[in-house]
Amino acid sequence: MASDDQVGDTGLASIDIAPFSTNLQYTSVDALPASTANFTVGLVDGLANGRGYVRITDGCGLRSYVLVEIDVDAPLCSGAIGNTKRYVSADLPQALPDNNSGGVVSSILVPDVDLVDDVNITFNITHPSASDIDMTLTSPLNIVLFTDRGSTGNDFIDTTLDDEAAEEIPSSSSAAPFTGSFQPEGGPALFALDGVSASGTYSLQVVDDANNNTGTFES
């Protein structure tokens, strides 16, 4: 059940399966808009596991996410407990060309053959106009992480993109330099990498898409 019954609010506008979810579908959902709605999530293929986020949007455009996991196959508990591993770029800093759609790309080679449990990205970008910046993970999947956030705010300092964070990167300049953890724009997206082999090249493309200001992809 989802609800949004604050005084003066317009209630729930939509309940949907977020992008990159696997094998999930709605089996029922109440009519919207409404202040309260019931919904049921099930499997598309009843013989396979399902995992992903349910995205709930209210009439003001504010969103929240609930992770749903439905396991048909019992989990296999074997082997060693994994450790969190941190990989750091070796090809930065790089100057960001002004108003250039190609931007710059930083790549990290991950040699481990373990399966991914969770991916977070921490980065530093110095730039006098944060809204000029777009960031995309181009490998091993193409995932747009954010575009034009932060208005006239300056810089991204120790900014972490994390599906489990409480909110997306704000659009307000007063939130700059965005130190802390935020969901990718549009909500959780990095979980599309969960469950696959970690081995491969991970590439981030950073673009300055407006004139007059320049900056640096620091780390």
N, C-alpha and C positions, 0 to 999 in steps of 0.2 A: 504494500500500500504506500502511496506517496500523497503528501498533502502540502498545501500552501495556502493558509487561511489568515494571513496577516491582514489587519484592518486596512482597507483602501487598496489592497492588492487585487489583481485580476485573476489570480489562481493559476493552475497548471495549464500550459499551452500544449505541451507534447511530451510523450514518453516514447523513446525509441532505442534501438540497439545501436551503440556507438560504432564508428568505423573500425575495421580490423578485428572485430569480434569473430569468433570461430564457432560454427555449428550451433548458433543460438537463434531462436525465433520467438515471437509472441504467440501464445496460444489463446490469450484473451486480454482485453484491456477495456476499461470503462470509457465512455464517450467523454471527449474533452472539447472545450475548456470546462474545468471544474475545480473546486477548491480541494477536493479529495478524490483520488482514483485508485482502483485496484487493478493490478495487472499480474499476469502469470507468464513466466518465461520457460520455454521447453527446448528440446533438441530438434534440429532439422533431421539429422540422421540418428535414430534411436540406438544405433549400435556403436556410436563414437562419442567421445567426451566433448563437452562444450565449455568455452571460456570467453569472457569478454565483459564489457561494461554496459549497463543500462544508463542512458542519459535522460535526465529529467529537466525540462526547461519550463520556467514560469512565464507569465505574461509580460514581464519586464525584460526577458531575455537572459536572466540569470540561470546558470546550470549547476546541477550536481550529478555525481556519478556513483553508481553502486557496482562493485565487482561481483559477477555471477560465475560460479564454477559448478558444472554438473558432470560428475564422473560416472560413466558406465563401467569402465574398467577400474578395478581396485588399484591404488597406487603401488608401485614396486619400491619397497624400502630395502635398498642394498647399497653397498659401496660406502665410501667415506662422505662425511658431511662437507659440503663445499664451503669455500671461503670467499669473502668479498675481495675482488681484485680491482686494482686501480691502474689504468693505463694512461700515460701522459704523452701528449704530442711532442714530436721532436722537430717539426718543420715550422714552428711559430717562434716569434711573431712575424706577421705579414701585413704590410700596408694594404688598406682597402682602397681600390681605385674608385674615384668618385663617379656615381651614376653609371655603373657598369654592370650589366646583367650577368656577366660571368663571375664577377667577384673573385674570391680566393677559395681554395680548397685545402683543408688540412686532413691528413689521413693517418690512422693508427693501425698497425698490423697486430692482430691478436693471434698468437700461435696456439692457444689452448684448444683442445678438442672437447672440453666439457660442454654440457648443455647450458644454455643461458637460463637463469632463473629470473633475472631482473636487470634492466639497463637504465642507468642515470647518466646524464651529461652535465659536467660542470665546465664553465667557460668564462673568459674575461675578454671584453671588447671595450676599447676606449673610443668614444665618438661623441661629439657635442649635440647630436640629434638622434636619440635612440630610435625614433620612428623611421629613420632611413634604412634600418637594418632588417634583412630577411635571413633566416637560417634554415637550411634543409639538410637532413641526413640523406646522402645520395647512395650510400652503400653500407651494409648489404641490401637494404631496402630503401626505396625513395619515400621519405616521410617529411612533409613540410612541418617544421617545428614551431615557427612563428613568423609573422610578417608585420612590420610597421607598428610595433607596440611601443608605448612609452612617450608618445607625443614629443615634446621638446626636451625631455629629460636627458641627462648625460650618463653614458656608460652602462655597462653590465659588469658588475664586480662580484666574483665568486657566485655567479648565478647558476643554479642547478635545475635542470629539467627532469622531473620525476613524476611518473604517472600517479603516485600515491600522495602528491602534494595537495594542499587544500584548495588552491585556486590557480587559474591561469596567470601568465605574466600580465600585470595590469596595463591598461591603456593610459593611465594618468601619469603625467610627468613627475608628480610629487612622490611617486613610488621609486623613482630612480635613486641609486644605481641598481636596484632589483637584486640585492644581496639576499640569498636564501633559496628556498625550493619552490618551484612552480610547475604546474602541468604545462605540456605543450599547448599552443593555441588550438582551441576547439576541443580540448580535453585529452584524456589518456590516448596515447598512440604508440609509445615505445614498447608496449607489451606485445606488439606484433612480432618482436624478436624473441619473445620467451619460448623456450622449449626447443630451439634450434641449436645447432652446433655453434659455439662461440668463435670458432676458427674463421678468420677472414680479415678483410680490410674494411675498416669503419671510416667513412669520409664525411666531413662536415663542409658544406658550402655556405659561405657568408657573403652577402651581397649588400652593397650600399646602392639603393635604388633612387636616390634623389640628388639634385645638384647642390653645390656650394660648400658642403662640409665633408671633411675626410676624417678617417680614423684608422684604427689598427686592430686586427684580430690578434690579441696578445697571447692567449693560451687556452 
